[in-house]
């Protein structure tokens, strides 16, 4: 818990971890000052910032992300990160969508996003859908302010992962000719 890190500090941390090819397994950024981000295109409500192909440098046109987009980029490129705790922050819809975009292919086992009051219904929907496509998450904590249907869909997917059924289904799909 260190709100002094802030969004800029999280962006620097994520960039350094990517550049160094970190083997970090757990990242706890609870109450670290991640904020509602201003990086959304107002007409589409999607992340406006992009990252270079090597995922280590922001493009010159990318606006600040509040840190969530930088964390999504780290999550997308990390082969070792298994736990991400970013609860008690102010991650917004755009940050949630950025995380949701990379969650299906991530190797996370635990994700904690509770107490993010600015996540919004659209951000929650994106995360709930992404969780259903992920086969490694066995622990997920979402804000209780999300609609019941979203919480239940995400919970069902995570329970399936925990029982190993979804992982087995995914493995057999990959092995089928």
C-alpha positions as a Markdown table, in Angstrom:
| # | Residue | x | y | z |
|---|---|---|---|---|
| 1 | Unk | 0.0 | 0.0 | 0.0 |
| 2 | Unk | 1.8 | 3.1 | -1.2 |
| 3 | Unk | -0.4 | 5.8 | -2.9 |
| 4 | Unk | 2.8 | 7.8 | -3.5 |
| 5 | Unk | 3.7 | 5.4 | -6.4 |
| 6 | Unk | 1.0 | 6.9 | -8.5 |
| 7 | Unk | 0.1 | 6.2 | -12.1 |
| 8 | Unk | 3.4 | 7.6 | -13.4 |
| 9 | Unk | 5.4 | 5.4 | -11.1 |
| 10 | Unk | 3.4 | 2.3 | -12.2 |
| 11 | Unk | 4.1 | 3.2 | -15.8 |
| 12 | Unk | 7.8 | 3.4 | -15.1 |
| 13 | Unk | 7.8 | 0.2 | -13.1 |
| 14 | Unk | 6.0 | -1.7 | -15.9 |
| 15 | Unk | 8.4 | -0.3 | -18.5 |
| 16 | Unk | 11.5 | -1.3 | -16.5 |
| 17 | Unk | 10.2 | -4.8 | -15.9 |
| 18 | Unk | 9.5 | -5.3 | -19.6 |
| 19 | Unk | 12.9 | -4.0 | -20.6 |
| 20 | Unk | 14.8 | -6.1 | -18.2 |
| 21 | Unk | 12.8 | -9.3 | -19.0 |
| 22 | Unk | 11.8 | -9.7 | -15.4 |
| 23 | Unk | 10.8 | -13.0 | -14.0 |
| 24 | Unk | 8.5 | -11.4 | -11.5 |
| 25 | Unk | 5.8 | -13.8 | -10.3 |
| 26 | Unk | 3.7 | -11.5 | -8.1 |
| 27 | Unk | 2.9 | -7.8 | -8.3 |
| 28 | Unk | 1.0 | -6.1 | -5.5 |
| 29 | Unk | 0.0 | -2.5 | -6.3 |
| 30 | Unk | -3.0 | -2.2 | -3.9 |
| 31 | Unk | -3.8 | 1.4 | -3.1 |
| 32 | Unk | -0.9 | 2.6 | -5.3 |
| 33 | Unk | -2.5 | 5.6 | -6.8 |
| 34 | Unk | -3.7 | 4.1 | -10.1 |
| 35 | Unk | -6.3 | 6.5 | -11.3 |
| 36 | Unk | -9.2 | 6.8 | -13.7 |
| 37 | Unk | -7.4 | 7.2 | -16.9 |
| 38 | Unk | -7.8 | 9.8 | -19.5 |
| 39 | Unk | -6.4 | 7.7 | -22.4 |
| 40 | Unk | -9.8 | 6.7 | -23.9 |
| 41 | Unk | -11.0 | 7.9 | -27.2 |
| 42 | Unk | -14.2 | 9.6 | -26.1 |
| 43 | Unk | -16.2 | 8.4 | -29.2 |
| 44 | Unk | -15.3 | 4.7 | -28.8 |
| 45 | Unk | -14.2 | 4.5 | -25.2 |
| 46 | Unk | -11.2 | 2.4 | -26.2 |
| 47 | Unk | -7.5 | 2.8 | -25.2 |
| 48 | Unk | -6.0 | 5.6 | -27.4 |
| 49 | Unk | -2.4 | 4.8 | -26.4 |
| 50 | Unk | -0.4 | 2.2 | -28.1 |
| 51 | Unk | 2.9 | 0.6 | -27.4 |
| 52 | Unk | 5.8 | -0.1 | -29.8 |
| 53 | Unk | 6.1 | -3.6 | -31.1 |
| 54 | Unk | 8.9 | -4.4 | -28.7 |
| 55 | Unk | 6.6 | -3.4 | -25.9 |
| 56 | Unk | 9.2 | -1.3 | -24.1 |
| 57 | Unk | 8.5 | 2.3 | -25.2 |
| 58 | Unk | 5.4 | 4.3 | -25.5 |
| 59 | Unk | 4.8 | 5.9 | -28.8 |
| 60 | Unk | 5.1 | 9.7 | -29.0 |
| 61 | Unk | 1.3 | 10.1 | -29.4 |
| 62 | Unk | 0.2 | 8.0 | -26.4 |
| 63 | Unk | -1.4 | 10.0 | -23.6 |
| 64 | Unk | -1.0 | 9.0 | -20.0 |
| 65 | Unk | -2.8 | 5.8 | -19.1 |
| 66 | Unk | -3.3 | 6.1 | -15.4 |
| 67 | Unk | -1.0 | 3.1 | -15.2 |
| 68 | Unk | -3.6 | 0.4 | -16.2 |
| 69 | Unk | -2.6 | 0.3 | -19.9 |
| 70 | Unk | 1.1 | -0.1 | -18.9 |
| 71 | Unk | 0.1 | -2.9 | -16.6 |
| 72 | Unk | -2.0 | -4.5 | -19.4 |
| 73 | Unk | 1.1 | -4.4 | -21.6 |
| 74 | Unk | 3.2 | -6.0 | -18.9 |
| 75 | Unk | 0.6 | -8.7 | -18.4 |
| 76 | Unk | 0.5 | -9.3 | -22.2 |
| 77 | Unk | 4.3 | -9.8 | -22.5 |
| 78 | Unk | 5.1 | -11.5 | -19.1 |
| 79 | Unk | 5.6 | -15.2 | -19.2 |
| 80 | Unk | 6.0 | -15.4 | -15.4 |
| 81 | Unk | 3.5 | -13.1 | -13.7 |
| 82 | Unk | 0.9 | -15.2 | -11.8 |
| 83 | Unk | -0.5 | -12.7 | -9.3 |
| 84 | Unk | -1.7 | -9.2 | -9.9 |
| 85 | Unk | -3.3 | -7.2 | -7.1 |
| 86 | Unk | -4.5 | -3.8 | -8.1 |
| 87 | Unk | -7.3 | -3.3 | -5.7 |
| 88 | Unk | -8.1 | -0.1 | -3.9 |
| 89 | Unk | -7.3 | 2.1 | -6.8 |
| 90 | Unk | -9.4 | 4.1 | -9.3 |
| 91 | Unk | -9.0 | 2.1 | -12.5 |
| 92 | Unk | -11.6 | 3.3 | -15.0 |
| 93 | Unk | -13.4 | 1.7 | -17.9 |
| 94 | Unk | -10.6 | 2.2 | -20.4 |
| 95 | Unk | -8.0 | 0.6 | -18.0 |
| 96 | Unk | -10.4 | -2.3 | -17.4 |
| 97 | Unk | -10.8 | -2.8 | -21.1 |
| 98 | Unk | -7.1 | -2.7 | -21.7 |
| 99 | Unk | -6.6 | -5.4 | -19.0 |
| 100 | Unk | -9.5 | -7.4 | -20.4 |
| 101 | Unk | -8.0 | -7.4 | -23.9 |
| 102 | Unk | -4.9 | -9.2 | -22.7 |
| 103 | Unk | -6.4 | -11.4 | -19.9 |
| 104 | Unk | -7.5 | -14.3 | -22.1 |
| 105 | Unk | -3.9 | -15.0 | -23.1 |
| 106 | Unk | -2.3 | -14.3 | -19.8 |
| 107 | Unk | -0.9 | -16.8 | -17.4 |
| 108 | Unk | -2.3 | -15.1 | -14.3 |
| 109 | Unk | -3.6 | -17.4 | -11.5 |
| 110 | Unk | -4.9 | -14.6 | -9.2 |
| 111 | Unk | -6.3 | -11.2 | -10.1 |
| 112 | Unk | -7.6 | -8.7 | -7.5 |
| 113 | Unk | -9.5 | -5.6 | -8.7 |
| 114 | Unk | -11.8 | -5.0 | -5.7 |
| 115 | Unk | -12.4 | -1.5 | -4.5 |
| 116 | Unk | -12.0 | 0.2 | -7.9 |
| 117 | Unk | -15.2 | 2.3 | -7.8 |
| 118 | Unk | -14.5 | 3.9 | -11.2 |
| 119 | Unk | -14.3 | 0.6 | -13.1 |
| 120 | Unk | -17.8 | 1.0 | -14.4 |
| 121 | Unk | -20.3 | -1.4 | -15.9 |
| 122 | Unk | -18.6 | -1.4 | -19.4 |
| 123 | Unk | -15.2 | -2.2 | -17.8 |
| 124 | Unk | -16.8 | -4.9 | -15.6 |
| 125 | Unk | -18.5 | -6.4 | -18.7 |
| 126 | Unk | -15.2 | -6.5 | -20.6 |
| 127 | Unk | -13.4 | -8.2 | -17.7 |
| 128 | Unk | -16.2 | -10.7 | -17.1 |
| 129 | Unk | -16.1 | -11.7 | -20.8 |
| 130 | Unk | -12.3 | -11.9 | -20.8 |
| 131 | Unk | -12.3 | -14.1 | -17.7 |
| 132 | Unk | -14.5 | -16.6 | -19.5 |
| 133 | Unk | -11.8 | -16.9 | -22.2 |
| 134 | Unk | -9.0 | -17.3 | -19.7 |
| 135 | Unk | -8.0 | -20.9 | -18.6 |
| 136 | Unk | -5.5 | -20.1 | -15.9 |
| 137 | Unk | -7.3 | -17.8 | -13.4 |
| 138 | Unk | -8.2 | -19.7 | -10.2 |
| 139 | Unk | -8.8 | -16.6 | -8.0 |
| 140 | Unk | -10.6 | -13.4 | -9.0 |
| 141 | Unk | -11.8 | -10.6 | -6.9 |
| 142 | Unk | -14.0 | -8.0 | -8.7 |
| 143 | Unk | -15.7 | -4.9 | -7.2 |
| 144 | Unk | -19.1 | -5.8 | -5.7 |
| 145 | Unk | -20.6 | -2.8 | -7.4 |
| 146 | Unk | -20.6 | -4.6 | -10.8 |
| 147 | Unk | -23.9 | -6.1 | -12.0 |
| 148 | Unk | -24.8 | -9.5 | -10.5 |
| 149 | Unk | -24.8 | -11.2 | -14.0 |
| 150 | Unk | -21.2 | -10.1 | -14.6 |
| 151 | Unk | -20.0 | -11.2 | -11.2 |
| 152 | Unk | -21.7 | -14.6 | -11.6 |
| 153 | Unk | -20.3 | -15.2 | -15.1 |
| 154 | Unk | -16.8 | -14.4 | -14.0 |
| 155 | Unk | -17.2 | -16.5 | -10.9 |
| 156 | Unk | -18.4 | -19.5 | -12.9 |
| 157 | Unk | -15.5 | -19.3 | -15.3 |
| 158 | Unk | -13.0 | -19.1 | -12.4 |
| 159 | Unk | -14.6 | -22.1 | -10.6 |
| 160 | Unk | -14.3 | -24.1 | -13.8 |
| 161 | Unk | -10.6 | -23.3 | -14.0 |
| 162 | Unk | -10.2 | -24.3 | -10.3 |
| 163 | Unk | -11.8 | -27.6 | -11.0 |
| 164 | Unk | -9.6 | -28.1 | -14.0 |
| 165 | Unk | -12.4 | -28.7 | -16.4 |
| 166 | Unk | -11.8 | -25.7 | -18.5 |
| 167 | Unk | -8.1 | -26.3 | -18.7 |
| 168 | Unk | -8.7 | -29.9 | -19.8 |
| 169 | Unk | -11.2 | -28.7 | -22.5 |
| 170 | Unk | -8.7 | -26.1 | -23.7 |
| 171 | Unk | -5.9 | -28.7 | -23.9 |
| 172 | Unk | -8.1 | -31.2 | -25.8 |
| 173 | Unk | -9.1 | -28.4 | -28.2 |
| 174 | Unk | -5.5 | -27.6 | -28.9 |
| 175 | Unk | -4.6 | -31.3 | -29.5 |
| 176 | Unk | -7.5 | -31.9 | -31.9 |
| 177 | Unk | -6.5 | -31.9 | -35.6 |
